[in-house]
C-alpha cells in the first residue's frame, strides 16, 4: 500500500493508521496485560515520510507538498 498525501492533516491520519495497524497491541500503555487481541496487519516500509527532491520540486512546484508513506499488507489466514 502506497499513500501520497498533500496536506498535513491527511498525513497525520495516515501516520496514525499505519502506527495502529502496524503494531501488535493497541491496549493503553498502563495496562498490565493485553486484552485487545489485536494483531499487526501492516508492515511499515517507510519509517519516515518521503518528500520530493529539490530537483523534482523545481520541475514541478505542485509536488512541494506531497508526502509518501508505504506499507506492506500482511496476509491473514483463518486458523481454526
Backbone atoms as SQL, in Angstrom:
CREATE TABLE atoms (id INTEGER PRIMARY KEY, chain TEXT, resi INTEGER, resn TEXT, atom TEXT, x REAL, y REAL, z REAL);
INSERT INTO atoms VALUES
  (1, 'A', 1, 'UNK', 'N', 0.857, -1.152, 0.000),
  (2, 'A', 1, 'UNK', 'CA', 0.000, 0.000, 0.000),
  (3, 'A', 1, 'UNK', 'C', 0.910, 1.222, 0.000),
  (4, 'A', 2, 'UNK', 'N', 0.666, 2.120, -0.942),
  (5, 'A', 2, 'UNK', 'CA', 1.409, 3.372, -1.019),
  (6, 'A', 2, 'UNK', 'C', 0.402, 4.504, -0.976),
  (7, 'A', 3, 'UNK', 'N', 0.637, 5.462, -0.093),
  (8, 'A', 3, 'UNK', 'CA', -0.282, 6.583, 0.073),
  (9, 'A', 3, 'UNK', 'C', 0.486, 7.887, -0.094),
  (10, 'A', 4, 'UNK', 'N', -0.055, 8.764, -0.937),
  (11, 'A', 4, 'UNK', 'CA', 0.512, 10.094, -1.115),
  (12, 'A', 4, 'UNK', 'C', -0.486, 11.090, -0.550),
  (13, 'A', 5, 'UNK', 'N', -0.037, 11.916, 0.370),
  (14, 'A', 5, 'UNK', 'CA', -0.902, 12.948, 0.942),
  (15, 'A', 5, 'UNK', 'C', -0.344, 14.316, 0.563),
  (16, 'A', 6, 'UNK', 'N', -1.241, 15.280, 0.510),
  (17, 'A', 6, 'UNK', 'CA', -0.857, 16.635, 0.112),
  (18, 'A', 6, 'UNK', 'C', -1.135, 17.665, 1.202),
  (19, 'A', 7, 'UNK', 'N', -1.595, 17.205, 2.351),
  (20, 'A', 7, 'UNK', 'CA', -1.935, 18.118, 3.441),
  (21, 'A', 7, 'UNK', 'C', -1.506, 17.483, 4.755),
  (22, 'A', 8, 'UNK', 'N', -1.093, 18.298, 5.706),
  (23, 'A', 8, 'UNK', 'CA', -0.571, 17.768, 6.965),
  (24, 'A', 8, 'UNK', 'C', -1.619, 16.975, 7.746),
  (25, 'A', 9, 'UNK', 'N', -2.887, 17.370, 7.668),
  (26, 'A', 9, 'UNK', 'CA', -3.922, 16.622, 8.377),
  (27, 'A', 9, 'UNK', 'C', -4.133, 15.245, 7.760),
  (28, 'A', 10, 'UNK', 'N', -4.077, 15.177, 6.435),
  (29, 'A', 10, 'UNK', 'CA', -4.168, 13.882, 5.765),
  (30, 'A', 10, 'UNK', 'C', -2.992, 12.996, 6.176),
  (31, 'A', 11, 'UNK', 'N', -1.799, 13.567, 6.202),
  (32, 'A', 11, 'UNK', 'CA', -0.611, 12.802, 6.554),
  (33, 'A', 11, 'UNK', 'C', -0.688, 12.296, 7.983),
  (34, 'A', 12, 'UNK', 'N', -1.227, 13.083, 8.874),
  (35, 'A', 12, 'UNK', 'CA', -1.365, 12.658, 10.273),
  (36, 'A', 12, 'UNK', 'C', -2.301, 11.458, 10.383),
  (37, 'A', 13, 'UNK', 'N', -3.413, 11.480, 9.645),
  (38, 'A', 13, 'UNK', 'CA', -4.349, 10.358, 9.668),
  (39, 'A', 13, 'UNK', 'C', -3.682, 9.087, 9.153),
  (40, 'A', 14, 'UNK', 'N', -2.924, 9.207, 8.086),
  (41, 'A', 14, 'UNK', 'CA', -2.235, 8.051, 7.512),
  (42, 'A', 14, 'UNK', 'C', -1.182, 7.529, 8.480),
  (43, 'A', 15, 'UNK', 'N', -0.426, 8.433, 9.078),
  (44, 'A', 15, 'UNK', 'CA', 0.624, 8.055, 10.024),
  (45, 'A', 15, 'UNK', 'C', 0.033, 7.299, 11.222),
  (46, 'A', 16, 'UNK', 'N', -1.068, 7.807, 11.761),
  (47, 'A', 16, 'UNK', 'CA', -1.706, 7.150, 12.904),
  (48, 'A', 16, 'UNK', 'C', -2.289, 5.791, 12.513),
  (49, 'A', 17, 'UNK', 'N', -2.867, 5.689, 11.306),
  (50, 'A', 17, 'UNK', 'CA', -3.403, 4.415, 10.827),
  (51, 'A', 17, 'UNK', 'C', -2.281, 3.389, 10.685),
  (52, 'A', 18, 'UNK', 'N', -1.182, 3.783, 10.059),
  (53, 'A', 18, 'UNK', 'CA', -0.051, 2.874, 9.898),
  (54, 'A', 18, 'UNK', 'C', 0.488, 2.440, 11.262),
  (55, 'A', 19, 'UNK', 'N', 0.587, 3.357, 12.188),
  (56, 'A', 19, 'UNK', 'CA', 1.109, 3.029, 13.522),
  (57, 'A', 19, 'UNK', 'C', 0.191, 2.039, 14.234),
  (58, 'A', 20, 'UNK', 'N', -1.129, 2.283, 14.155),
  (59, 'A', 20, 'UNK', 'CA', -2.105, 1.418, 14.824),
  (60, 'A', 20, 'UNK', 'C', -2.122, 0.027, 14.196),
  (61, 'A', 21, 'UNK', 'N', -2.160, -0.040, 12.865),
  (62, 'A', 21, 'UNK', 'CA', -2.256, -1.328, 12.191),
  (63, 'A', 21, 'UNK', 'C', -0.909, -2.045, 12.082),
  (64, 'A', 22, 'UNK', 'N', 0.175, -1.338, 12.327),
  (65, 'A', 22, 'UNK', 'CA', 1.492, -1.948, 12.268),
  (66, 'A', 22, 'UNK', 'C', 1.967, -2.510, 13.599),
  (67, 'A', 23, 'UNK', 'N', 1.235, -2.219, 14.675),
  (68, 'A', 23, 'UNK', 'CA', 1.642, -2.711, 15.992),
  (69, 'A', 23, 'UNK', 'C', 0.777, -3.893, 16.398),
  (70, 'A', 24, 'UNK', 'N', 1.318, -4.717, 17.266),
  (71, 'A', 24, 'UNK', 'CA', 0.609, -5.911, 17.686),
  (72, 'A', 24, 'UNK', 'C', -0.470, -5.657, 18.707),
  (73, 'A', 25, 'UNK', 'N', -0.253, -4.741, 19.619),
  (74, 'A', 25, 'UNK', 'CA', -1.196, -4.488, 20.709),
  (75, 'A', 25, 'UNK', 'C', -1.568, -3.012, 20.729),
  (76, 'A', 26, 'UNK', 'N', -2.853, -2.728, 20.907),
  (77, 'A', 26, 'UNK', 'CA', -3.302, -1.337, 20.957),
  (78, 'A', 26, 'UNK', 'C', -3.902, -0.999, 22.325),
  (79, 'A', 27, 'UNK', 'N', -3.603, -1.823, 23.329),
  (80, 'A', 27, 'UNK', 'CA', -4.065, -1.543, 24.694),
  (81, 'A', 27, 'UNK', 'C', -3.371, -0.288, 25.221),
  (82, 'A', 28, 'UNK', 'N', -3.984, 0.402, 26.186),
  (83, 'A', 28, 'UNK', 'CA', -3.319, 1.559, 26.787),
  (84, 'A', 28, 'UNK', 'C', -1.979, 1.165, 27.400),
  (85, 'A', 29, 'UNK', 'N', -1.004, 2.067, 27.389),
  (86, 'A', 29, 'UNK', 'CA', 0.335, 1.735, 27.888),
  (87, 'A', 29, 'UNK', 'C', 0.362, 1.274, 29.343),
  (88, 'A', 30, 'UNK', 'N', -0.584, 1.710, 30.167),
  (89, 'A', 30, 'UNK', 'CA', -0.583, 1.340, 31.578),
  (90, 'A', 30, 'UNK', 'C', -1.225, 0.000, 31.872),
  (91, 'A', 31, 'UNK', 'N', -1.805, -0.654, 30.885),
  (92, 'A', 31, 'UNK', 'CA', -2.477, -1.938, 31.103),
  (93, 'A', 31, 'UNK', 'C', -1.447, -3.021, 31.394),
  (94, 'A', 32, 'UNK', 'N', -1.642, -3.786, 32.486),
  (95, 'A', 32, 'UNK', 'CA', -0.659, -4.816, 32.836),
  (96, 'A', 32, 'UNK', 'C', -0.673, -6.017, 31.891),
  (97, 'A', 33, 'UNK', 'N', -1.841, -6.320, 31.294),
  (98, 'A', 33, 'UNK', 'CA', -1.974, -7.479, 30.412),
  (99, 'A', 33, 'UNK', 'C', -2.731, -7.055, 29.156),
  (100, 'A', 34, 'UNK', 'N', -2.325, -7.563, 28.029),
  (101, 'A', 34, 'UNK', 'CA', -3.009, -7.252, 26.773),
  (102, 'A', 34, 'UNK', 'C', -4.349, -7.986, 26.717),
  (103, 'A', 35, 'UNK', 'N', -5.422, -7.211, 26.516),
  (104, 'A', 35, 'UNK', 'CA', -6.750, -7.804, 26.403),
  (105, 'A', 35, 'UNK', 'C', -7.407, -7.467, 25.067),
  (106, 'A', 36, 'UNK', 'N', -6.711, -6.759, 24.211),
  (107, 'A', 36, 'UNK', 'CA', -7.315, -6.315, 22.954),
  (108, 'A', 36, 'UNK', 'C', -7.340, -7.415, 21.898),
  (109, 'A', 37, 'UNK', 'N', -6.348, -8.289, 21.880),
  (110, 'A', 37, 'UNK', 'CA', -6.292, -9.341, 20.883),
  (111, 'A', 37, 'UNK', 'C', -5.967, -8.842, 19.485),
  (112, 'A', 38, 'UNK', 'N', -5.467, -7.637, 19.379),
  (113, 'A', 38, 'UNK', 'CA', -5.142, -7.036, 18.082),
  (114, 'A', 38, 'UNK', 'C', -3.838, -7.608, 17.562),
  (115, 'A', 39, 'UNK', 'N', -3.807, -7.929, 16.267),
  (116, 'A', 39, 'UNK', 'CA', -2.571, -8.378, 15.638),
  (117, 'A', 39, 'UNK', 'C', -2.221, -7.407, 14.513),
  (118, 'A', 40, 'UNK', 'N', -0.960, -7.288, 14.234),
  (119, 'A', 40, 'UNK', 'CA', -0.499, -6.362, 13.190),
  (120, 'A', 40, 'UNK', 'C', -0.993, -6.826, 11.823),
  (121, 'A', 41, 'UNK', 'N', -1.504, -5.892, 11.035),
  (122, 'A', 41, 'UNK', 'CA', -1.965, -6.224, 9.696),
  (123, 'A', 41, 'UNK', 'C', -1.120, -5.529, 8.629),
  (124, 'A', 42, 'UNK', 'N', -0.169, -4.696, 9.055),
  (125, 'A', 42, 'UNK', 'CA', 0.709, -3.981, 8.135),
  (126, 'A', 42, 'UNK', 'C', 2.157, -4.098, 8.581),
  (127, 'A', 43, 'UNK', 'N', 3.047, -4.098, 7.611),
  (128, 'A', 43, 'UNK', 'CA', 4.483, -3.964, 7.881),
  (129, 'A', 43, 'UNK', 'C', 4.893, -2.637, 7.257),
  (130, 'A', 44, 'UNK', 'N', 5.280, -1.685, 8.097),
  (131, 'A', 44, 'UNK', 'CA', 5.608, -0.348, 7.617),
  (132, 'A', 44, 'UNK', 'C', 6.960, -0.392, 6.897),
  (133, 'A', 45, 'UNK', 'N', 6.981, 0.092, 5.663),
  (134, 'A', 45, 'UNK', 'CA', 8.203, 0.075, 4.852),
  (135, 'A', 45, 'UNK', 'C', 8.975, 1.382, 4.938),
  (136, 'A', 46, 'UNK', 'N', 8.284, 2.496, 5.162),
  (137, 'A', 46, 'UNK', 'CA', 8.937, 3.802, 5.270),
  (138, 'A', 46, 'UNK', 'C', 8.750, 4.312, 6.693),
  (139, 'A', 47, 'UNK', 'N', 9.807, 4.296, 7.475),
  (140, 'A', 47, 'UNK', 'CA', 9.715, 4.778, 8.857),
  (141, 'A', 47, 'UNK', 'C', 9.499, 6.286, 8.902),
  (142, 'A', 48, 'UNK', 'N', 10.062, 6.987, 7.975),
  (143, 'A', 48, 'UNK', 'CA', 9.865, 8.440, 7.876),
  (144, 'A', 48, 'UNK', 'C', 9.196, 8.743, 6.553),
  (145, 'A', 49, 'UNK', 'N', 8.555, 9.875, 6.525),
  (146, 'A', 49, 'UNK', 'CA', 7.868, 10.301, 5.313),
  (147, 'A', 49, 'UNK', 'C', 8.893, 10.580, 4.206),
  (148, 'A', 50, 'UNK', 'N', 8.532, 10.252, 2.968),
  (149, 'A', 50, 'UNK', 'CA', 9.399, 10.504, 1.818),
  (150, 'A', 50, 'UNK', 'C', 8.901, 11.777, 1.143),
  (151, 'A', 51, 'UNK', 'N', 9.795, 12.744, 1.023),
  (152, 'A', 51, 'UNK', 'CA', 9.460, 14.030, 0.412),
  (153, 'A', 51, 'UNK', 'C', 10.118, 14.117, -0.958),
  (154, 'A', 52, 'UNK', 'N', 9.578, 14.928, -1.854),
  (155, 'A', 52, 'UNK', 'CA', 10.190, 15.058, -3.183),
  (156, 'A', 52, 'UNK', 'C', 11.550, 15.755, -3.110),
  (157, 'A', 53, 'UNK', 'N', 12.423, 15.397, -4.025),
  (158, 'A', 53, 'UNK', 'CA', 13.752, 16.011, -4.092),
  (159, 'A', 53, 'UNK', 'C', 13.627, 17.443, -4.602),
  (160, 'A', 54, 'UNK', 'N', 14.645, 18.216, -4.327),
  (161, 'A', 54, 'UNK', 'CA', 14.643, 19.624, -4.739),
  (162, 'A', 54, 'UNK', 'C', 14.538, 19.764, -6.257),
  (163, 'A', 55, 'UNK', 'N', 15.192, 18.869, -6.993),
  (164, 'A', 55, 'UNK', 'CA', 15.112, 18.941, -8.459),
  (165, 'A', 55, 'UNK', 'C', 13.688, 18.675, -8.945),
  (166, 'A', 56, 'UNK', 'N', 12.989, 17.750, -8.299),
  (167, 'A', 56, 'UNK', 'CA', 11.607, 17.473, -8.689),
  (168, 'A', 56, 'UNK', 'C', 10.695, 18.659, -8.393),
  (169, 'A', 57, 'UNK', 'N', 10.924, 19.319, -7.253),
  (170, 'A', 57, 'UNK', 'CA', 10.125, 20.496, -6.906),
  (171, 'A', 57, 'UNK', 'C', 10.393, 21.630, -7.893),
  (172, 'A', 58, 'UNK', 'N', 11.634, 21.782, -8.340),
  (173, 'A', 58, 'UNK', 'CA', 11.953, 22.813, -9.338),
  (174, 'A', 58, 'UNK', 'C', 11.238, 22.550, -10.661),
  (175, 'A', 59, 'UNK', 'N', 11.144, 21.268, -11.054),
  (176, 'A', 59, 'UNK', 'CA', 10.466, 20.912, -12.293),
  (177, 'A', 59, 'UNK', 'C', 8.943, 20.960, -12.154),
  (178, 'A', 60, 'UNK', 'N', 8.439, 20.603, -10.963),
  (179, 'A', 60, 'UNK', 'CA', 7.005, 20.539, -10.730),
  (180, 'A', 60, 'UNK', 'C', 6.707, 21.153, -9.359),
  (181, 'A', 61, 'UNK', 'N', 6.422, 22.444, -9.284),
  (182, 'A', 61, 'UNK', 'CA', 6.217, 23.112, -7.999),
  (183, 'A', 61, 'UNK', 'C', 5.068, 22.532, -7.166),
  (184, 'A', 62, 'UNK', 'N', 4.078, 21.920, -7.811),
  (185, 'A', 62, 'UNK', 'CA', 2.966, 21.343, -7.047),
  (186, 'A', 62, 'UNK', 'C', 3.375, 20.119, -6.240),
  (187, 'A', 63, 'UNK', 'N', 4.505, 19.523, -6.561),
  (188, 'A', 63, 'UNK', 'CA', 4.986, 18.363, -5.815),
  (189, 'A', 63, 'UNK', 'C', 5.536, 18.752, -4.449),
  (190, 'A', 64, 'UNK', 'N', 5.691, 20.037, -4.206),
  (191, 'A', 64, 'UNK', 'CA', 6.291, 20.541, -2.969),
  (192, 'A', 64, 'UNK', 'C', 5.613, 19.989, -1.716),
  (193, 'A', 65, 'UNK', 'N', 4.293, 19.880, -1.722),
  (194, 'A', 65, 'UNK', 'CA', 3.583, 19.471, -0.512),
  (195, 'A', 65, 'UNK', 'C', 3.320, 17.970, -0.437),
  (196, 'A', 66, 'UNK', 'N', 3.747, 17.195, -1.417),
  (197, 'A', 66, 'UNK', 'CA', 3.481, 15.759, -1.438),
  (198, 'A', 66, 'UNK', 'C', 4.300, 15.032, -0.379),
  (199, 'A', 67, 'UNK', 'N', 3.645, 14.070, 0.277),
  (200, 'A', 67, 'UNK', 'CA', 4.289, 13.214, 1.274),
  (201, 'A', 67, 'UNK', 'C', 3.912, 11.776, 0.973),
  (202, 'A', 68, 'UNK', 'N', 4.890, 10.873, 0.941),
  (203, 'A', 68, 'UNK', 'CA', 4.642, 9.486, 0.587),
  (204, 'A', 68, 'UNK', 'C', 4.946, 8.584, 1.773),
  (205, 'A', 69, 'UNK', 'N', 4.053, 7.635, 2.026),
  (206, 'A', 69, 'UNK', 'CA', 4.251, 6.594, 3.044),
  (207, 'A', 69, 'UNK', 'C', 3.886, 5.260, 2.414),
  (208, 'A', 70, 'UNK', 'N', 4.594, 4.193, 2.806),
  (209, 'A', 70, 'UNK', 'CA', 4.348, 2.877, 2.220),
  (210, 'A', 70, 'UNK', 'C', 4.321, 1.804, 3.300),
  (211, 'A', 71, 'UNK', 'N', 3.480, 0.807, 3.081),
  (212, 'A', 71, 'UNK', 'CA', 3.379, -0.336, 3.987),
  (213, 'A', 71, 'UNK', 'C', 2.999, -1.567, 3.178),
  (214, 'A', 72, 'UNK', 'N', 3.375, -2.717, 3.706),
  (215, 'A', 72, 'UNK', 'CA', 3.014, -3.987, 3.066),
  (216, 'A', 72, 'UNK', 'C', 1.903, -4.616, 3.899),
  (217, 'A', 73, 'UNK', 'N', 0.848, -5.038, 3.227),
  (218, 'A', 73, 'UNK', 'CA', -0.269, -5.685, 3.912),
  (219, 'A', 73, 'UNK', 'C', 0.129, -7.118, 4.213),
  (220, 'A', 74, 'UNK', 'N', -0.004, -7.512, 5.470),
  (221, 'A', 74, 'UNK', 'CA', 0.320, -8.867, 5.900),
  (222, 'A', 74, 'UNK', 'C', -0.921, -9.726, 5.694),
  (223, 'A', 75, 'UNK', 'N', -0.760, -10.818, 4.983),
  (224, 'A', 75, 'UNK', 'CA', -1.921, -11.684, 4.747),
  (225, 'A', 75, 'UNK', 'C', -2.274, -12.426, 6.029),
  (226, 'A', 76, 'UNK', 'N', -3.568, -12.490, 6.272),
  (227, 'A', 76, 'UNK', 'CA', -4.046, -13.202, 7.462),
  (228, 'A', 76, 'UNK', 'C', -4.711, -14.483, 6.996),
  (229, 'A', 77, 'UNK', 'N', -4.467, -15.541, 7.718),
  (230, 'A', 77, 'UNK', 'CA', -5.117, -16.807, 7.435),
  (231, 'A', 77, 'UNK', 'C', -5.944, -17.200, 8.640),
  (232, 'A', 78, 'UNK', 'N', -7.157, -17.611, 8.389),
  (233, 'A', 78, 'UNK', 'CA', -8.024, -18.064, 9.480),
  (234, 'A', 78, 'UNK', 'C', -7.576, -19.446, 9.921),
  (235, 'A', 79, 'UNK', 'N', -7.132, -19.532, 11.159),
  (236, 'A', 79, 'UNK', 'CA', -6.682, -20.794, 11.721),
  (237, 'A', 79, 'UNK', 'C', -7.727, -21.270, 12.702),
  (238, 'A', 80, 'UNK', 'N', -8.361, -22.375, 12.369),
  (239, 'A', 80, 'UNK', 'CA', -9.407, -22.929, 13.252),
  (240, 'A', 80, 'UNK', 'C', -9.196, -24.394, 13.435);
